[in-house]
Amino acid sequence: MSIVLTDKQAEIYNTFFNEPDTRWILSVGGKGSAKTTVSVIILLTLFFDERFKNSQILIARESLRDLKNTLVAEFKKKCAEIGAKEDEVFIVKDDLQYIENLITKTKIFYLSLSDRNQQYRSVLSYEFNVVIIDELDRISEEAFDEVSQRMRLPHKFNKGLLNLNPVPETHWVYRKFVKNEFPQTKVIKSSSYDNYIKVKIPVHVFTTKAKPYVYEDKEYYVIDNTRYEVIGRDGDYILAKKYNLAHSFYVEMEHRNYAFKRVMLYGEWGSAYVDDGLYTSSFTEDNVFKGVITPKDLQYFYKPYAGLDFGFRRPAFVLLAEDEWGRLIVIDELLGENVSTLQFIDLVRRRLREKWKLEALQVEWYGDIAGRQASQSDGVSIINRIRQEYNIDVITNKVPIMDSVGLIRELLEKDIRNQKALQVSPDAPISMAGFLGEFKMDDFGKPIKDGYYDHIHDALRYAIWGVARQSKYDKFKVVVPEYWQIYILD
């Protein structure tokens, strides 16, 4: 039996076996990106290759039933396909939850890592040199830490593979592995579109059977519910990518809302299952800023605005750029962590200078009206302190919560010269995640204070409401730079 790996599967497989300095592989992908499939192929190699004899391997998932129905069942199926018979080559001890190779003495233990009754603590009875966890995002950080500490069996080969769907920035997996850069870890991201192999199709077959299908200005072809993408020609053959998932599955996914597609189809960090997002129904792919704004562009062709939220633990800053037509683009952001207001302003000023070549006085600032309240210690408000220390005037307004949310929705949906009035750059990932669903509302339709996204949301509301009060969102005009004007001299 020969197994053909996709390019992304090959990357995961080669990293697993050929990069000794990598202890953990974090495989993050959307639905149908073949994460589980490559895990089974890795298991087969570990189980039958003499190089890995006497290995103690853990495969785990939150639910033992799901684990048996997926990884374990698929592993047994592949064993049968290659002629490795149960009770002759390997034995299955379902009561003890392991599979043992009778020749190499390698054992695969399959265990639940559920928090229920702390089932994950069952791993304390073992030591492993290989760990494969499927759907890591469904288990707790405590469960992973227990497993990590048990991956200590003395063996020449030591490796862990962690599979999951993308998660939002607030999830423990993102914090531990991405934000805090967990040591000896390599992150490999994949999308549903990475699940393909390259094939040759006779020209006469292709021309008679293939039907065109266009999605996002990209042309595909469909034969018997299988999608192909033409990449070239070799004599009488068409060279094409053959996607391993059903064409009808792709079509269904491609017609879901953008928040879902971004996570489950494209494999980007975020939350796909958000029904209570304030802007989920308004934010679309058209609200994602596709261009590039350089520091020079920002100085000469845009008007910069800043929004500040004076959070007690997490102060927040957002930077918006208004173009000549009055469209607003969220281009940058910063979220503090256990810093004072003045320390945070220092960080923001440094960011403006280093990243955007801007001085604070070149920006129009908006903030929380609560910043006007006098301090109990010395009677000086935050607004006045910022003015005294940095000569920055922060404009404050009374910003009605629901009215400002309604205004943002209106701008998200409004078109100005065939582009949305409010757009978000991928360079502002917290704002992007918020608009995709993490800016949540309660049962009464009001924003939820979650201690993370709500600070960025408030900073956005203050700035956008402030700009709107100048009627710039409904009275757009073209501003022609002076050097574009043509003067006719007599």
C-alpha positions as CSV (number, residue, x, y, z in Angstrom):
1,M,0.0,0.0,0.0
2,S,1.4,3.4,-1.0
3,I,0.3,6.6,0.8
4,V,0.5,9.9,-1.0
5,L,0.9,12.9,1.3
6,T,-0.3,16.4,0.6
7,D,2.4,19.1,0.7
8,K,1.2,20.3,4.1
9,Q,1.0,16.7,5.5
10,A,4.6,16.2,4.2
11,E,5.7,19.3,6.1
12,I,4.2,17.9,9.3
13,Y,5.6,14.4,8.8
14,N,9.1,15.6,8.0
15,T,9.1,18.0,10.9
16,F,8.0,15.2,13.2
17,F,10.8,12.8,12.2
18,N,13.6,15.1,10.9
19,E,13.8,18.1,13.2
20,P,15.3,16.9,16.5
21,D,15.3,20.4,18.1
22,T,11.5,20.6,17.8
23,R,9.8,18.9,20.8
24,W,6.2,20.0,20.1
25,I,4.4,20.5,16.7
26,L,1.3,22.6,16.9
27,S,-0.8,21.6,13.8
28,V,-3.5,24.2,13.4
29,G,-6.0,23.8,10.6
30,G,-9.5,24.2,9.4
31,K,-12.1,21.5,8.8
32,G,-10.9,18.8,6.5
33,S,-7.3,19.9,6.4
34,A,-6.2,16.3,7.0
35,K,-4.6,16.8,10.5
36,T,-5.9,13.5,11.8
37,T,-4.9,11.6,8.6
38,V,-1.2,12.6,8.9
39,S,-1.4,11.6,12.6
40,V,-2.4,8.1,11.6
41,I,0.5,7.9,9.1
42,I,2.9,9.0,11.8
43,L,1.5,6.4,14.1
44,L,2.1,3.6,11.5
45,T,5.7,4.7,11.1
46,L,6.3,4.7,14.8
47,F,4.6,1.4,15.3
48,F,6.3,-0.7,12.6
49,D,9.7,1.0,12.1
50,E,12.5,-0.7,14.1
51,R,14.1,2.6,14.8
52,F,11.3,3.4,17.2
53,K,11.1,0.1,19.0
54,N,10.1,0.0,22.6
55,S,8.4,3.4,22.3
56,Q,5.6,4.3,24.7
57,I,3.1,6.4,22.7
58,L,0.1,8.3,24.0
59,I,-2.7,9.2,21.7
60,A,-5.4,11.2,23.4
61,R,-8.5,13.3,23.1
62,E,-11.1,14.8,25.4
63,S,-13.6,11.9,24.7
64,L,-12.4,8.3,24.8
65,R,-15.4,7.3,22.6
66,D,-14.4,9.9,19.9
67,L,-10.8,8.8,20.1
68,K,-11.8,5.2,19.5
69,N,-14.0,6.2,16.6
70,T,-11.3,8.3,14.9
71,L,-7.6,7.8,15.5
72,V,-7.8,4.2,16.9
73,A,-10.3,3.0,14.3
74,E,-8.4,4.5,11.4
75,F,-5.1,3.1,12.7
76,K,-6.6,-0.4,12.8
77,K,-8.0,0.0,9.3
78,K,-4.6,1.0,8.0
79,C,-3.0,-1.9,9.7
80,A,-5.4,-4.3,7.9
81,E,-4.7,-2.6,4.6
82,I,-0.9,-3.2,4.9
83,G,-1.5,-6.8,6.0
84,A,-0.7,-6.5,9.7
85,K,-3.1,-8.8,11.3
86,E,-4.4,-8.4,14.9
87,D,-3.2,-11.1,17.3
88,E,-0.4,-12.1,14.8
89,V,1.5,-8.8,14.5
90,F,-0.1,-6.8,17.3
91,I,-2.6,-7.2,20.1
92,V,-5.3,-4.9,21.4
93,K,-6.0,-4.7,25.1
94,D,-9.1,-2.6,25.1
95,D,-9.6,-3.1,28.9
96,L,-6.1,-1.6,29.5
97,Q,-6.5,0.8,26.6
98,Y,-3.3,0.0,24.6
99,I,-2.2,-1.6,21.4
100,E,1.1,-3.5,21.4
101,N,3.4,-4.5,18.5
102,L,4.5,-8.1,19.3
103,I,7.7,-7.6,17.3
104,T,9.0,-4.1,18.1
105,K,7.3,-4.0,21.6
106,T,6.1,-0.5,20.9
107,K,2.9,0.3,22.8
108,I,0.2,2.8,21.9
109,F,-2.0,3.9,24.8
110,Y,-5.3,5.6,24.1
111,L,-6.6,7.7,26.9
112,S,-9.2,10.4,27.7
113,L,-8.0,13.8,28.8
114,S,-11.4,15.0,30.0
115,D,-11.7,17.3,32.9
116,R,-14.7,15.3,34.1
117,N,-13.6,13.8,37.4
118,Q,-10.0,14.7,36.4
119,Q,-9.8,11.8,34.0
120,Y,-6.7,13.3,32.5
121,R,-4.8,12.4,35.7
122,S,-4.8,8.7,34.5
123,V,-1.6,9.6,32.6
124,L,0.2,9.9,35.9
125,S,0.5,6.1,35.8
126,Y,2.7,6.2,32.6
127,E,5.8,7.7,31.0
128,F,5.9,8.3,27.3
129,N,8.4,9.3,24.6
130,V,5.7,10.3,22.0
131,V,2.5,12.2,22.6
132,I,-0.2,12.8,20.0
133,I,-3.2,14.9,21.2
134,D,-6.2,15.4,18.8
135,E,-8.4,18.4,19.3
136,L,-6.1,20.0,21.8
137,D,-8.4,23.0,22.0
138,R,-11.1,20.9,23.8
139,I,-8.9,20.0,26.8
140,S,-7.8,22.1,29.7
141,E,-4.4,23.7,30.1
142,E,-4.0,21.6,33.3
143,A,-4.6,18.4,31.4
144,F,-1.9,19.4,28.8
145,D,0.6,20.2,31.5
146,E,0.1,16.8,33.1
147,V,0.7,15.1,29.8
148,S,3.7,17.3,29.0
149,Q,5.3,16.3,32.3
150,R,4.8,12.6,31.5
151,M,6.6,12.9,28.1
152,R,9.9,11.9,29.7
153,L,10.6,8.3,28.9
154,P,14.3,7.8,28.2
155,H,14.4,7.1,24.4
156,K,16.4,8.3,21.5
157,F,13.2,9.7,19.9
158,N,11.1,12.2,21.8
159,K,8.3,14.2,20.1
160,G,4.8,15.6,20.5
161,L,2.1,16.4,17.9
162,L,-0.8,18.6,18.9
163,N,-3.8,18.9,16.5
164,L,-6.5,21.6,16.8
165,N,-8.9,23.9,15.0
166,P,-8.0,27.6,15.3
167,V,-8.8,29.3,18.6
168,P,-9.2,33.0,19.6
169,E,-6.4,34.9,21.3
170,T,-8.1,34.5,24.7
171,H,-7.8,30.7,24.5
172,W,-5.1,29.1,26.7
173,V,-3.5,27.3,23.6
174,Y,-2.9,30.6,21.8
175,R,-1.5,32.3,25.0
176,K,0.8,29.4,25.8
177,F,2.1,28.5,22.4
178,V,1.8,31.7,20.3
179,K,1.8,34.7,22.6
180,N,4.2,33.3,25.1
181,E,6.2,31.3,22.6
182,F,6.3,27.8,24.3
183,P,9.8,26.5,23.9
184,Q,10.9,23.9,21.3
185,T,7.6,24.3,19.5
186,K,6.9,24.7,15.8
187,V,3.5,26.0,14.6
188,I,2.3,24.7,11.3
189,K,-1.0,26.2,10.0
190,S,-3.1,24.7,7.2
191,S,-6.4,25.4,5.5
192,S,-9.0,23.2,3.9
193,Y,-7.5,24.2,0.5
194,D,-4.2,22.6,1.5
195,N,-5.8,19.2,1.3
196,Y,-4.9,18.3,-2.3
197,I,-2.6,16.1,-4.3
198,K,-1.2,16.8,-7.8
199,V,-2.5,14.6,-10.6
200,K,-2.4,14.2,-14.4
201,I,-5.7,14.0,-16.3
202,P,-5.9,13.1,-20.0
203,V,-7.0,16.1,-22.0
204,H,-9.9,14.3,-23.7
205,V,-11.3,13.2,-20.3
206,F,-10.9,16.7,-18.9
207,T,-12.5,18.5,-21.8
208,T,-15.5,16.2,-21.9
209,K,-16.2,15.9,-18.2
210,A,-14.9,19.0,-16.3
211,K,-17.4,21.7,-15.5
212,P,-16.1,25.2,-14.5
213,Y,-16.7,26.6,-11.0
214,V,-15.6,30.1,-9.9
215,Y,-15.1,31.3,-6.4
216,E,-13.5,34.6,-5.4
217,D,-12.3,35.2,-9.0
218,K,-10.5,31.8,-9.0
219,E,-11.5,29.2,-11.6
220,Y,-11.9,25.5,-10.6
221,Y,-13.2,22.5,-12.4
222,V,-15.5,19.8,-11.1
223,I,-15.6,16.1,-12.2
224,D,-17.9,13.8,-10.3
225,N,-18.1,16.1,-7.3
226,T,-14.3,16.3,-7.1
227,R,-12.7,19.7,-7.4
228,Y,-9.6,20.4,-9.6
229,E,-7.4,23.4,-10.1
230,V,-5.5,23.5,-13.3
231,I,-1.8,24.3,-12.8
232,G,-0.3,23.4,-16.2
233,R,-0.2,21.0,-19.1
234,D,2.2,18.2,-20.1
235,G,1.6,17.0,-23.6
236,D,-1.8,15.2,-23.7
237,Y,-2.3,15.6,-20.0
238,I,-3.7,18.4,-17.8
239,L,-1.7,19.0,-14.6
240,A,-4.0,19.8,-11.7
241,K,-4.5,20.0,-8.0
242,K,-7.0,17.4,-7.0
243,Y,-8.8,18.4,-3.8
244,N,-9.4,15.5,-1.4
245,L,-12.7,16.8,0.0
246,A,-16.0,16.7,-1.9
247,H,-16.7,19.7,-4.0
248,S,-20.1,20.0,-2.4
249,F,-18.4,20.3,1.0
250,Y,-16.3,23.2,-0.2
251,V,-19.3,25.0,-1.7
252,E,-21.2,24.7,1.5
253,M,-18.3,26.1,3.5
254,E,-17.7,28.9,1.0
255,H,-21.3,30.1,1.5
256,R,-21.0,30.4,5.3
257,N,-20.5,33.8,7.0
258,Y,-17.0,35.3,6.9
259,A,-16.2,34.6,10.6
260,F,-16.8,30.9,10.1
261,K,-15.0,30.7,6.8
262,R,-11.9,32.6,8.1
263,V,-11.4,30.0,10.8
264,M,-12.8,26.7,9.5
265,L,-11.9,27.1,5.8
266,Y,-8.8,29.3,5.8
267,G,-7.4,28.1,9.2
268,E,-6.9,31.6,10.7
269,W,-6.9,32.2,14.5
270,G,-10.3,33.0,15.8
271,S,-13.7,31.7,16.9
272,A,-16.0,30.1,14.2
273,Y,-19.0,29.5,16.4
274,V,-20.1,32.9,17.5
275,D,-23.8,33.6,17.5
276,D,-23.8,36.6,19.9
277,G,-21.2,38.8,18.2
278,L,-22.2,42.5,18.0
279,Y,-21.1,42.8,14.4
280,T,-21.2,39.2,13.1
281,S,-24.1,40.0,10.7
282,S,-22.5,43.2,9.5
283,F,-18.9,42.4,9.1
284,T,-18.0,40.7,5.8
285,E,-14.9,40.0,3.7
286,D,-15.4,43.5,2.1
287,N,-14.6,45.0,5.5
288,V,-11.1,43.5,5.5
289,F,-8.6,46.0,4.3
290,K,-6.6,44.5,1.5
291,G,-4.2,47.4,0.9
292,V,-1.0,48.5,2.5
293,I,-0.5,51.8,4.3
294,T,3.1,52.9,4.7
295,P,4.2,55.5,7.3
296,K,4.7,57.9,4.4
297,D,1.2,57.2,3.1
298,L,-0.2,57.8,6.5
299,Q,1.5,61.2,6.8
300,Y,0.5,62.5,3.4
301,F,-2.7,60.8,2.3
302,Y,-4.6,59.9,5.5
303,K,-5.9,61.6,8.6
304,P,-4.8,59.6,11.7
305,Y,-7.1,59.2,14.7
306,A,-6.4,57.5,18.0
307,G,-8.8,55.9,20.5
308,L,-7.9,55.4,24.1
309,D,-9.6,53.3,26.8
310,F,-8.2,53.9,30.3
311,G,-8.7,50.4,31.6
312,F,-7.5,49.7,35.1
313,R,-5.5,46.6,34.2
314,R,-5.6,46.7,30.4
315,P,-5.5,50.1,28.8
316,A,-6.2,50.0,25.1
317,F,-5.2,52.0,22.0
318,V,-6.4,51.9,18.4
319,L,-5.2,53.8,15.4
320,L,-7.5,54.7,12.6
321,A,-6.7,56.2,9.2
322,E,-9.3,58.3,7.3
323,D,-8.7,58.4,3.5
324,E,-9.6,61.2,1.2
325,W,-13.1,59.8,0.7
326,G,-13.9,59.6,4.4
327,R,-13.5,55.9,4.8
328,L,-12.1,54.8,8.1
329,I,-9.5,52.0,8.4
330,V,-8.4,50.4,11.7
331,I,-4.6,50.0,11.1
332,D,-3.1,49.4,14.5
333,E,-3.8,48.6,18.1
334,L,-2.1,48.0,21.4
335,L,-3.4,46.4,24.6
336,G,-1.6,47.0,27.8
337,E,-1.1,44.5,30.6
338,N,-0.7,45.7,34.2
339,V,0.7,49.1,33.3
340,S,-0.3,52.6,34.5
341,T,-1.9,55.1,32.2
342,L,1.2,57.2,31.8
343,Q,3.4,54.1,31.2
344,F,0.9,53.0,28.5
345,I,1.0,56.4,26.9
346,D,4.8,56.2,26.7
347,L,4.4,52.8,25.0
348,V,1.9,54.2,22.5
349,R,4.0,57.3,21.7
350,R,7.0,55.0,21.1
351,R,4.9,52.8,18.8
352,L,3.7,55.8,16.8
353,R,7.3,57.0,16.3
354,E,8.9,53.6,15.6
355,K,6.2,52.0,13.5
356,W,4.4,55.0,11.8
357,K,7.0,57.8,12.0
358,L,4.4,59.9,13.7
359,E,4.6,62.2,16.7
360,A,1.7,62.2,19.1
361,L,0.8,65.8,18.2
362,Q,0.1,64.7,14.6
363,V,-2.8,62.5,15.8
364,E,-6.3,63.5,16.8
365,W,-7.0,61.7,20.1
366,Y,-10.3,60.5,21.6
367,G,-10.9,58.9,25.0
368,D,-13.2,57.8,27.7
369,I,-15.2,60.6,29.4
370,A,-14.5,59.0,32.7
371,G,-10.9,60.2,32.3
372,R,-12.1,63.7,33.3
373,Q,-12.8,62.6,36.9
374,A,-10.4,64.0,39.4
375,S,-8.0,61.6,41.1
376,Q,-8.7,61.1,44.8
377,S,-5.0,61.3,45.6
378,D,-4.1,64.7,44.0
379,G,-7.2,65.9,42.3
380,V,-5.7,65.7,38.8
381,S,-7.7,63.8,36.2
382,I,-6.1,61.4,33.8
383,I,-7.0,63.7,30.9
384,N,-5.2,66.6,32.5
385,R,-2.3,64.5,33.5
386,I,-1.7,63.4,29.9
387,R,-2.0,67.0,28.8
388,Q,0.5,68.1,31.4
389,E,3.0,65.3,30.8
390,Y,2.8,65.0,27.0
391,N,0.9,68.1,25.7
392,I,-1.7,65.7,24.2
393,D,-5.3,66.9,24.2
394,V,-7.6,63.9,24.4
395,I,-11.1,64.8,23.2
396,T,-13.8,63.2,25.4
397,N,-17.5,62.8,24.6
398,K,-20.5,61.2,26.2
399,V,-20.6,58.0,24.0
400,P,-24.0,56.2,24.2
401,I,-23.3,52.5,24.1
402,M,-26.1,51.3,21.8
403,D,-25.9,54.4,19.6
404,S,-22.2,53.9,19.0
405,V,-22.7,50.2,18.3
406,G,-25.4,51.2,15.8
407,L,-23.1,53.7,14.2
408,I,-20.3,51.1,13.8
409,R,-22.8,48.7,12.2
410,E,-23.9,51.4,9.8
411,L,-20.3,52.2,8.8
412,L,-19.6,48.5,8.3
413,E,-22.5,48.1,5.9
414,K,-22.2,51.5,4.2
415,D,-20.4,51.7,0.8
416,I,-18.4,54.7,-0.3
417,R,-17.2,54.5,-3.9
418,N,-17.6,50.7,-3.9
419,Q,-15.7,50.2,-0.7
420,K,-16.9,49.9,2.9
421,A,-16.9,53.0,5.0
422,L,-15.3,51.1,7.9
423,Q,-12.5,48.5,7.2
424,V,-10.1,46.6,9.5
425,S,-6.5,45.7,8.6
426,P,-5.2,42.3,9.5
427,D,-2.4,44.2,11.3
428,A,-5.0,44.9,14.0
429,P,-5.8,41.2,15.0
430,I,-7.6,41.9,18.2
431,S,-10.0,44.3,16.5
432,M,-10.4,41.9,13.6
433,A,-11.3,39.0,16.0
434,G,-13.6,41.4,17.8
435,F,-15.6,42.3,14.6
436,L,-15.6,38.6,13.6
437,G,-17.5,37.7,16.8
438,E,-15.4,38.4,20.0
439,F,-17.1,41.7,20.6
440,K,-20.1,40.0,22.2
441,M,-23.5,41.1,23.5
442,D,-25.7,39.9,26.3
443,D,-29.3,38.8,26.1
444,F,-30.3,42.5,26.1
445,G,-28.1,43.3,23.1
446,K,-25.5,45.2,25.1
447,P,-21.7,44.7,24.9
448,I,-20.2,42.2,27.3
449,K,-17.3,43.3,29.5
450,D,-14.9,40.4,29.1
451,G,-11.7,42.1,30.4
452,Y,-9.9,41.7,27.0
453,Y,-11.7,42.5,23.8
454,D,-14.0,45.1,25.4
455,H,-11.1,47.5,26.0
456,I,-10.2,47.6,22.3
457,H,-13.9,47.8,21.5
458,D,-14.3,50.8,23.8
459,A,-11.3,52.5,22.3
460,L,-12.8,52.0,18.8
461,R,-16.2,53.4,20.0
462,Y,-14.7,56.6,21.4
463,A,-12.7,57.3,18.2
464,I,-15.4,56.5,15.7
465,W,-18.1,58.3,17.6
466,G,-15.8,61.4,17.9
467,V,-15.1,61.4,14.2
468,A,-18.8,60.9,13.4
469,R,-19.8,63.9,15.6
470,Q,-17.9,66.0,13.0
471,S,-20.3,64.5,10.4
472,K,-17.5,63.0,8.5
473,Y,-19.2,59.7,8.1
474,D,-22.1,61.0,6.0
475,K,-20.7,64.1,4.4
476,F,-17.8,62.7,2.5
477,K,-15.8,64.9,0.2
478,V,-12.7,64.6,-1.9
479,V,-9.7,66.5,-0.5
480,V,-7.3,67.3,-3.3
481,P,-3.7,67.9,-2.2
482,E,-2.3,71.3,-3.2
483,Y,0.3,69.9,-5.6
484,W,-2.4,68.2,-7.6
485,Q,-4.1,71.6,-8.4
486,I,-3.6,73.1,-11.8
487,Y,-3.2,76.8,-12.0
488,I,-3.8,78.7,-15.3
489,L,-1.9,81.9,-15.6
490,D,-2.9,84.7,-17.9
